[in-house]
Amino acid sequence: MGERVSRHDERWDLGGKDLEALLREAEAVRGESLWNDAWRRLKRNRASYWSLWFLVAVVVTSLAAPLLPLPSPIALHLQEEPEAPVPPWRAAFDDGWDHRIVAGFTLVLEGGEWTDAARAAFEAPLREVVERAADREVHVRWSAEGSEAKLELALPHAAALLELPLADHIADLLTGSVAPDGRLASADGRTAEVEFAGVSARSGYWDLGPLDRGALWLRYQVFGFWQTGPWLGTDSKGRDLMSRIVWGSRTSIGVALMATLCSLVIGVTYGALSGLLGGRVDNAMMRFVDILYSIPFIFVVIFLITIINEYRTELADLGIEYITVFYVVVGAIYWLTMARVVRGQVLSLKNTEFIEAARVVGASTRRILFVHLVPNVLSVVIVYLTLTVPAVMLFEAFLSFLGLGVEPPKVSWGLLAVDSTEAINPMKTYWWLVAGPAAAMGATLLALNILGDGLRDALDPKLRGSE
Amino acid sequence: MIGFLARRALWFVVTLLAVVTVSFFLMRSVRGGPFDADRNLHPVIEKNLKARYHLDWPLWKQYLQYIGPLNLDEKGLVDGDGSKPWAGILTGDFGPSFKYRDFTVNDIIGQSLPISMALGSVAMFWALLLGLTTGVLSALLRGGKLDVSMRLAATAGIALPNFVIAGFLVIGFVFWLELLPVAGWGSLRHLILPGFALGAPFAAYISRLTRTGMLEVLSQEYIRTAHAKGLRPRTVLLRHAIKGGILPVVSYLGPATAGILTGSLVIEKIFAIPGTGTHFVNSALNRDYTLAMGVTILYTVLVYSLNTIVDLAYTFLDPRIELEEA
């Protein structure tokens, strides 16, 4: 390229107008931006539009999971008999006992059965100890059968996860001070054998980050221990299915987004480089992608994941969570198509007339890159992303199914789907275990697919209706 | 054509070498070996076992032995039964399985591959049958209720994981209608449900491809010409439209085959079908090096050659396409 010539020095045939007027005119008839246009088209496509809002709702719900008054997703209700899954609407949980700090006692009354008066007499001293230790009033639950009774004292406003040290403190106090000889006498002269069963602090959650703990704290401030019932039923371990679906969505959506981001970064960089450099480099880079394409990736991934599993403790020492590596591995697979798509787009855009026109008008390279190239590539990328996310979610489910994905106690939709297939047996079919997760997953993936199709039509009208 | 095949063959060798090398070293570099899960073995026994399978050699030597028809073992024949542990994959010998002690990998694959192939064929049959018919119907009845519902079903089929579909099928056809056996292997009836669950997502995709392909073809001028010269609508459809309309499906058959092979890992597990997929997952988890490698190589070969066949078929169907690339 020679020296840049100032526009005013050139003598073009401007049809009688001077250049200034022409520029003013161009300024006045601003074309509609690609995005406004796309948004308008998308809104006209009702299915896609509502899919978008549905997805927004799903993401918001999953983010807000610790704020919602849901039962714990992992609290096993094994203190009762191992139970069969409960169908929706059948049984009710008691008010959040599964995730607070509970001091438990067993009492055997000597000579007689438990009456209300007897309960009150024995409850008072025990209660006093706990209340003094925790510095607040406690909730009481009795279950008596004949002369034997179970007494549980629960701390209000003390979600176990948030106040574990308090639980230890109470346990220490009770072990030393309550009825050292195992007998307790009430004020009205009765005696009972007392056994301190310990302080249970089932947190009801796995290790949550500080942000989630904060949200959980806020939840207990707002709702107290009120929680929703088993509206979608429970699974074979007595865990609430609705809660598991909501908490599971966090993992699944997290994996999907992170992995997609990974694939985005690798794919776009690789594809754009390949397209921009062109020629022999492009050829070599794309051949490499071709080779990777013909490898049955699931096998390599299974190898990789068994390897990562082997080094899990070392990774933990380095502060790397298994799940993070999982994201990266999954993301590292899905970049291939992205790279191809981006390369194709860059190649075809490089030589289009509007880029040439911009260059002729004297736009700088940076302007061409960011104003003309990026938005056009971006539209393709976004469309492809909405198709990658469901693919990754399916892949997560697939790996979880093989026991290589997300691990309990964490939940993910994949794991729920696995549980549901295990719940299918000829004796009795727990249909809600299949229906719930399948509906959640199916609806989300369906919405993503519909949105993807809609976005493709909206962003690239030329492609309308093609695959 | 010959040039195309030659180029394909060359890339095939490169790909295969990459797969073998990467998975070999990935697997062997991890700590823990195939004999870990057993009860604590006496050190001498363990040493002998490792020597038997050459696991005491340096990695590069194991690799060479695995690949080629070389005899690096100075003792020659190692085992009492007169067989060498392996002659190298170049001779088509995938070696003995580490977990199923009395079987070679070739035995295991020989037993399980026909099962997986049968399952895959049934799945492909379902996928093509359902996909093509619904796709063509959808295109012909464009905009009608049937079209809309079939498209919705197709999107759902793409969206749901195959094991969820399998769950619904089992509840419906096995427990509710009591028509089909729940799991296992033996008769054709055992194949219907797993094949359908495996093929469903591909049927959905094929349906969409067919619909768009058909719509495009139906708006072409040669179709109008065919109508204009008085051909019966059925003749126009079967003679002229379908051939062009299902072209996109043909090119999808390659990826679909790969997907069906992969998907059968899960389906085989659900329906307790003793196919190759089940063996692969178990072998990867148990460090059965040779079996896992054998299945990986097998699937790479299958996918690659099927893709090549599809590409060839494509040129026969559409002479405008030239075998330019790769």
Chai-1 contact restraints between the chains, C-beta under 6 A:
chainA,res_idxA,chainB,res_idxB,connection_type,confidence,min_distance_angstrom,max_distance_angstrom,comment,restraint_id
A,D290,B,A326,contact,1.0,0.0,6.0,A-B,restraint_1
A,I291,B,T15,contact,1.0,0.0,6.0,A-B,restraint_2
A,S294,B,T15,contact,1.0,0.0,6.0,A-B,restraint_3
A,S294,B,Y304,contact,1.0,0.0,6.0,A-B,restraint_4
A,I295,B,V19,contact,1.0,0.0,6.0,A-B,restraint_5
A,P296,B,Y299,contact,1.0,0.0,6.0,A-B,restraint_6
A,P296,B,T300,contact,1.0,0.0,6.0,A-B,restraint_7
A,P296,B,V303,contact,1.0,0.0,6.0,A-B,restraint_8
A,I298,B,T262,contact,1.0,0.0,6.0,A-B,restraint_9
A,F299,B,T296,contact,1.0,0.0,6.0,A-B,restraint_10
A,I302,B,A284,contact,1.0,0.0,6.0,A-B,restraint_11
A,F303,B,S23,contact,1.0,0.0,6.0,A-B,restraint_12
A,F303,B,L26,contact,1.0,0.0,6.0,A-B,restraint_13
A,T306,B,A284,contact,1.0,0.0,6.0,A-B,restraint_14
A,I307,B,V30,contact,1.0,0.0,6.0,A-B,restraint_15
A,E310,B,V30,contact,1.0,0.0,6.0,A-B,restraint_16
A,E310,B,G32,contact,1.0,0.0,6.0,A-B,restraint_17
A,L394,B,P161,contact,1.0,0.0,6.0,A-B,restraint_18
A,A397,B,P161,contact,1.0,0.0,6.0,A-B,restraint_19
A,F401,B,F163,contact,1.0,0.0,6.0,A-B,restraint_20
A,F401,B,V266,contact,1.0,0.0,6.0,A-B,restraint_21
A,L402,B,V281,contact,1.0,0.0,6.0,A-B,restraint_22
A,A417,B,V164,contact,1.0,0.0,6.0,A-B,restraint_23
A,S420,B,G167,contact,1.0,0.0,6.0,A-B,restraint_24
A,T421,B,F163,contact,1.0,0.0,6.0,A-B,restraint_25
A,T421,B,G167,contact,1.0,0.0,6.0,A-B,restraint_26
A,T421,B,I270,contact,1.0,0.0,6.0,A-B,restraint_27
A,I424,B,G167,contact,1.0,0.0,6.0,A-B,restraint_28
A,I424,B,V170,contact,1.0,0.0,6.0,A-B,restraint_29
A,T429,B,I171,contact,1.0,0.0,6.0,A-B,restraint_30
A,T429,B,F175,contact,1.0,0.0,6.0,A-B,restraint_31
A,V434,B,G167,contact,1.0,0.0,6.0,A-B,restraint_32
A,A438,B,V164,contact,1.0,0.0,6.0,A-B,restraint_33
A,G442,B,A159,contact,1.0,0.0,6.0,A-B,restraint_34
A,G442,B,L160,contact,1.0,0.0,6.0,A-B,restraint_35
A,L445,B,A159,contact,1.0,0.0,6.0,A-B,restraint_36
A,L446,B,T155,contact,1.0,0.0,6.0,A-B,restraint_37
A,L446,B,A156,contact,1.0,0.0,6.0,A-B,restraint_38
A,L446,B,A159,contact,1.0,0.0,6.0,A-B,restraint_39
A,N449,B,T155,contact,1.0,0.0,6.0,A-B,restraint_40
A,N449,B,A159,contact,1.0,0.0,6.0,A-B,restraint_41
A,S466,B,T212,contact,1.0,0.0,6.0,A-B,restraint_42
A,E467,B,L209,contact,1.0,0.0,6.0,A-B,restraint_43
A,E467,B,T212,contact,1.0,0.0,6.0,A-B,restraint_44
